[in-house]
Amino acid sequence: MSVNNTLTRAQFDEVMVPNYAPSAVIPVRGEGSRVWDQEGNEFIDFAGGIAVNCLGHCHPALVGALKEQGEKLWHLSNVMTNEPALELATKLVNATFADRVYFANSGAEANEAALKLVRRYAMDKFGVEKDQIIAFDKAFHGRTFFTVSVGGQAAYSDGFGPKPQGITHVPFNDIAALEAVISDKTCAIMMEPLQGEGGIIDADPEFLKAVRSLCDKHNALLVFDEVQTGVGRLGELYAYMRSDVIPDVLTTAKALGGGFPIAAMLTTKDIAEHLKIGTHGSTYGGNPLACAIANAVLDVVNTPEVLQGVKVREQLLRDGLNKINEKYDVFTEVRGQGLLLGAVLNDKYLGRAKEFLVAATAEGLMSLIAGANVVRFTPSLVIPEADIAEGLARFERAVAKVVAA
């Protein structure tokens, strides 16, 4: 394929707002779990666009859906509905606890809709005083001003003026801390069933049960942010399915479009009725092109073969990382579930996760970090086992270089 070598990393600094600091690598082509850059260098993708490319790059089912829908209908406003949106909403309802679906473009937008919904629900049913939203330290829920304020990382929300009020943060997995702040003024608890950006921290089963019980006791809604954990990432279609805890509202994005922007908020009929006509909306939400691709994603992912395959691949990746650690002693543990795993750096390498990422890139492996102390891996759910083995070999070379530095 032709490559436009007149486009360089230096141009980013000339034409882009400087809120990102991309690497020097400019990918131009992907197939499965392999990616090639402008220079023809090959990478194995253990990053998946941050848990987005759930079926790798250019999966035939997604390419086919894109081409087919691309020759039919690209966009309509929500003055009208469309067939792909109706089909996708029906699949999501049939596969989950939900009765109703709202479509958006990103995880932040789905979470924004969820937060507005829980506030409106509480106001309608109990009055304006019931407005407290409880969330957790180190949580990440998006970059809109409301979602970033609910997220538990002040560094992302500081410096933009007065923040939305009525938001309380407590430590994750701390039942006593939650009990100390929840009351009948609480309208909702928002949480990730496994914190991603916060360091790959899984919710304790007893903590999940306590959250659900406290919500029920205080007539508060439970919102699960499954933007990163959803669509097969943990080996179930959604993470809540690993437990007996069912949320009242669930948000999903990232992998839902397999790389095409789409998101959804799922909830019950009774709760959904509080977003009446005109109370919320989206220009592109429910776009037929996006929904057609998401339909194809669900058709592939929501199968026993793929979901069980996630657990097989998890074990291969976990075993490989532990084997590397036995040799180089750089991690305290490999935590997480499914194909959302984090290698936690030990005291000797604290704060150096970025060094491992950079070294891995140099060895031809795309990886991620989750904070300064965790190297994160979110590969395709269908990554070939041979690519896992080769990716681990490349990561071991990277680890060796960091250790020797």
C-alpha positions in Angstrom: 0.0 0.0 0.0 1.1 3.6 -0.6 2.4 5.6 2.4 2.4 9.4 2.6 5.8 9.9 4.0 5.3 13.7 3.9 3.2 13.3 7.0 5.5 13.1 10.1 5.3 13.1 13.9 6.7 16.6 13.9 3.6 17.9 12.2 1.6 16.9 15.2 3.2 19.6 17.2 2.5 22.1 14.4 -1.2 21.4 13.9 -2.6 19.6 16.9 -3.6 20.9 20.3 -0.8 19.7 22.6 -3.0 17.6 25.0 -1.5 14.4 23.7 2.1 13.3 23.4 2.1 10.5 20.8 5.1 8.3 20.1 7.2 8.6 17.0 5.5 5.6 15.5 2.8 6.3 12.9 0.8 3.1 12.2 -0.6 2.9 8.7 -2.0 -0.6 8.4 -3.4 -3.4 10.7 -4.5 -6.9 10.2 -5.6 -9.1 13.1 -3.2 -8.4 16.0 -0.4 -7.1 13.8 0.2 -3.5 12.9 2.7 -1.9 10.5 4.1 1.7 10.6 5.2 4.1 7.9 8.6 2.5 7.8 7.3 -1.0 7.4 8.1 -2.0 11.0 5.8 -4.7 12.4 4.2 -4.6 15.9 2.1 -7.1 17.8 -0.8 -5.3 19.4 -1.3 -6.0 23.1 -3.0 -2.6 23.5 -6.1 -2.9 21.3 -6.6 0.9 21.1 -7.1 0.8 24.9 -9.5 -2.1 25.0 -11.3 -1.0 21.8 -10.2 -3.3 19.0 -11.8 -6.3 20.5 -11.6 -8.3 17.2 -8.2 -6.9 16.2 -7.7 -4.8 13.0 -9.8 -5.1 9.9 -11.8 -8.1 11.0 -13.7 -9.4 7.9 -17.1 -9.3 9.7 -16.6 -5.6 10.6 -15.2 -4.7 7.2 -18.1 -6.4 5.5 -20.6 -4.6 7.7 -18.9 -1.3 7.0 -19.0 -1.8 3.3 -22.6 -3.1 3.2 -24.0 -0.3 5.3 -21.8 2.3 3.7 -23.6 1.7 0.4 -27.0 2.0 2.1 -27.4 4.8 4.6 -24.8 6.8 6.6 -26.8 9.1 8.9 -30.2 10.3 9.9 -31.1 12.6 12.8 -33.0 11.1 15.7 -36.2 12.7 14.2 -36.3 9.2 12.6 -35.0 5.8 13.8 -33.2 3.3 11.6 -33.0 -0.5 11.2 -29.4 -1.0 12.4 -30.2 0.9 15.6 -33.3 -1.1 16.3 -31.5 -4.3 15.6 -28.6 -3.4 17.9 -30.9 -2.2 20.7 -32.9 -5.4 20.5 -29.7 -7.5 20.8 -28.5 -5.6 23.8 -31.8 -5.9 25.6 -32.1 -9.6 24.8 -28.5 -10.2 26.1 -28.6 -8.2 29.3 -30.8 -7.1 32.3 -31.9 -4.0 30.4 -35.2 -3.1 28.8 -34.2 0.1 27.2 -31.1 1.5 25.3 -29.8 5.0 24.6 -27.1 5.4 22.0 -24.2 7.8 22.1 -20.7 8.1 20.5 -18.3 7.5 23.4 -18.0 6.2 26.9 -17.9 9.7 28.3 -21.2 10.5 26.5 -22.8 7.3 27.8 -21.7 8.1 31.3 -22.9 11.7 31.0 -26.3 10.3 30.0 -26.3 7.9 32.9 -25.4 10.7 35.4 -28.1 13.0 34.1 -30.6 10.1 34.2 -30.0 9.2 37.8 -30.3 12.8 38.9 -33.5 13.2 37.0 -34.9 9.9 38.3 -34.2 11.0 41.9 -35.6 14.4 41.5 -38.8 13.1 39.9 -39.4 10.4 42.5 -37.9 11.9 45.7 -37.3 15.6 45.3 -34.3 17.9 44.6 -32.5 17.2 47.8 -31.7 13.6 46.7 -28.7 14.6 44.5 -25.6 13.0 46.0 -23.5 10.8 43.6 -21.0 8.5 45.2 -18.0 7.4 43.2 -14.6 5.9 44.0 -11.0 7.0 44.3 -8.9 6.3 41.2 -12.1 5.7 39.1 -12.2 7.0 35.5 -15.5 7.8 33.8 -14.7 10.1 31.0 -13.5 13.6 30.1 -16.7 15.7 30.0 -16.8 18.1 33.0 -19.5 16.0 34.8 -17.9 12.6 34.2 -14.3 13.8 34.9 -15.6 15.3 38.2 -17.3 12.0 39.1 -14.1 10.2 38.3 -11.8 9.8 41.2 -8.6 11.4 39.9 -8.5 15.1 40.8 -5.6 15.7 38.4 -8.0 15.3 35.5 -10.6 17.6 36.8 -8.6 20.4 38.5 -8.0 23.6 36.8 -11.2 24.2 35.0 -13.1 26.3 37.5 -16.0 25.3 39.8 -16.8 21.6 39.6 -20.3 20.1 39.6 -21.5 19.7 43.1 -23.0 16.8 45.0 -20.2 14.3 44.3 -18.5 12.3 47.0 -15.5 10.0 46.6 -14.5 7.1 48.8 -11.8 4.4 48.6 -12.6 1.5 46.3 -13.4 -1.8 48.0 -13.9 -0.1 51.4 -17.4 -1.0 52.7 -17.0 1.0 55.9 -16.1 4.1 54.1 -19.1 3.8 51.8 -21.4 3.1 54.7 -20.2 6.3 56.4 -21.2 8.6 53.5 -24.3 7.0 51.9 -27.7 8.3 53.1 -31.2 8.9 51.8 -29.8 11.9 50.0 -27.8 9.6 47.8 -29.2 9.3 44.3 -26.7 6.9 42.8 -23.4 5.0 43.2 -21.3 4.9 40.1 -18.5 2.3 39.7 -16.4 0.3 37.4 -16.6 -3.5 38.3 -12.9 -3.5 37.6 -11.0 -0.2 37.6 -9.0 0.2 34.4 -7.2 3.6 34.4 -7.0 3.4 38.2 -4.5 0.4 38.0 -6.5 -2.7 37.1 -8.2 -3.2 40.5 -11.0 -5.7 40.7 -14.0 -5.2 42.9 -14.2 -7.6 45.8 -17.3 -9.8 45.5 -18.4 -8.9 49.1 -17.9 -5.2 48.3 -20.1 -5.5 45.2 -22.9 -7.1 47.2 -22.6 -4.4 49.9 -22.8 -1.7 47.2 -26.0 -3.2 45.8 -27.5 -3.7 49.3 -26.8 -0.1 50.3 -28.3 1.2 47.1 -31.4 -0.8 47.8 -31.6 0.4 51.4 -31.3 4.1 50.4 -33.4 4.1 47.2 -30.2 4.9 45.2 -29.4 3.6 41.7 -26.4 1.5 41.0 -24.5 2.5 37.8 -21.9 0.2 36.3 -19.4 1.8 34.0 -18.5 -1.1 31.7 -16.9 1.1 29.1 -13.7 -0.9 29.4 -14.9 -4.2 30.9 -17.8 -4.8 28.6 -18.2 -6.6 25.3 -16.4 -9.8 26.3 -13.3 -8.2 27.8 -13.4 -10.3 31.0 -14.7 -13.4 29.4 -18.4 -12.6 29.9 -20.4 -10.3 27.6 -20.5 -7.8 30.5 -18.6 -8.0 33.8 -21.7 -7.8 36.0 -22.5 -11.3 34.7 -19.6 -12.7 36.7 -21.6 -12.0 39.9 -25.1 -12.0 41.4 -25.1 -8.2 41.4 -27.2 -6.5 38.7 -26.9 -2.8 38.1 -29.8 -0.4 37.4 -27.8 1.4 34.7 -24.9 0.1 32.6 -22.7 2.0 30.2 -20.8 0.4 27.3 -18.6 1.8 24.6 -15.0 1.1 23.5 -15.2 -2.5 22.2 -18.9 -2.1 21.2 -17.9 -0.8 17.8 -14.6 -2.7 17.5 -12.9 0.5 16.6 -15.8 2.5 15.2 -17.2 5.2 17.6 -20.3 4.1 19.4 -21.6 3.8 23.0 -24.8 2.9 24.8 -26.5 3.3 28.1 -28.6 0.4 29.2 -31.3 0.6 31.9 -34.8 -0.7 32.9 -38.1 0.5 31.6 -39.1 2.2 34.8 -35.9 4.2 35.1 -35.7 5.0 31.4 -39.1 6.7 31.5 -37.5 9.7 33.3 -35.6 10.7 30.2 -38.7 12.2 28.5 -38.7 13.7 25.0 -36.3 16.6 24.9 -34.5 15.9 28.2 -31.3 14.5 26.5 -30.1 13.8 23.0 -27.2 13.2 20.6 -26.7 14.2 17.0 -24.8 11.0 16.1 -26.2 8.6 18.7 -27.8 5.6 17.0 -26.0 6.4 13.7 -26.8 3.6 11.3 -23.2 3.1 10.1 -22.0 2.8 13.7 -24.9 0.5 14.7 -24.4 -1.8 11.7 -20.8 -2.4 12.7 -21.7 -2.9 16.4 -24.2 -5.5 15.3 -21.4 -7.4 13.6 -19.2 -7.0 16.7 -21.9 -8.5 19.0 -22.6 -11.4 16.5 -19.0 -12.4 16.8 -18.2 -11.7 20.4 -21.3 -12.9 22.1 -20.6 -16.6 21.3 -19.4 -19.4 23.6 -16.3 -19.8 21.4 -15.1 -16.3 21.7 -16.0 -15.8 25.4 -14.4 -19.1 26.4 -11.4 -18.2 24.2 -10.9 -15.1 26.3 -10.3 -17.2 29.4 -7.9 -19.5 27.5 -5.9 -16.4 26.3 -5.9 -14.9 29.7 -4.2 -17.9 31.1 -1.6 -17.9 28.4 -0.8 -14.2 28.9 -0.8 -14.5 32.7 1.4 -17.5 32.7 3.8 -15.9 30.2 4.0 -12.7 32.3 4.6 -14.7 35.5 7.4 -16.7 33.8 9.1 -13.4 32.7 8.8 -12.2 36.3 10.4 -15.3 37.7 13.5 -14.5 35.6 13.6 -10.7 36.1 11.7 -10.0 39.3 10.1 -6.7 38.3 6.4 -7.3 39.3 4.6 -7.9 42.5 1.6 -9.5 40.8 -0.3 -9.8 37.6 -3.9 -8.7 38.4 -7.1 -8.2 36.5 -9.4 -10.6 34.7 -9.9 -11.8 31.1 -7.9 -9.8 28.7 -7.7 -6.7 30.9 -4.5 -7.5 32.8 -2.0 -5.4 34.7 1.6 -6.2 35.7 2.2 -4.3 38.9 5.8 -3.0 39.3 7.6 -3.8 42.5 9.3 -1.3 44.8 12.5 -1.3 42.7 10.7 -0.1 39.6 8.0 2.1 41.1 7.0 4.9 38.8 8.7 3.4 35.8 5.8 1.8 33.9 6.3 4.2 31.0 9.9 2.9 30.6 8.6 -0.6 30.0 6.0 0.7 27.5 8.7 2.6 25.5 11.1 -0.4 25.6 8.3 -2.7 24.4 7.5 -0.4 21.5 11.1 -0.5 20.5 10.9 -4.3 20.5 7.8 -4.3 18.3 5.1 -4.7 20.9 2.2 -2.2 21.5 1.3 -2.1 25.2 -0.3 0.3 27.7 0.1 1.6 31.2 -2.5 2.2 34.0 -0.8 4.8 36.1 2.9 5.0 36.8 3.2 1.6 38.3 1.2 -0.8 36.1 1.9 -2.1 32.7 -1.5 -2.8 31.1 -2.4 -5.4 28.4 -5.7 -5.3 26.5 -5.2 -7.3 23.3 -7.9 -8.5 20.9 -10.3 -11.1 22.3 -9.4 -13.4 19.3 -5.6 -12.8 19.2 -3.9 -15.9 17.8 -2.1 -17.9 20.4 1.1 -17.6 18.3 0.8 -13.8 18.5 0.6 -14.1 22.3 3.7 -16.1 22.4 5.6 -13.8 20.1 4.3 -10.7 21.9 5.5 -12.1 25.2 8.9 -12.8 23.7 9.2 -9.2 22.6 8.0 -8.0 26.0 10.7 -10.2 27.7 13.4 -8.5 25.6 12.0 -5.1 26.6 12.0 -6.1 30.3 15.6 -7.3 30.0 16.6 -3.9 28.5 14.9 -1.9 31.3 16.5 -4.2 34.0 19.9 -3.8 32.4 19.7 -0.1 32.0 
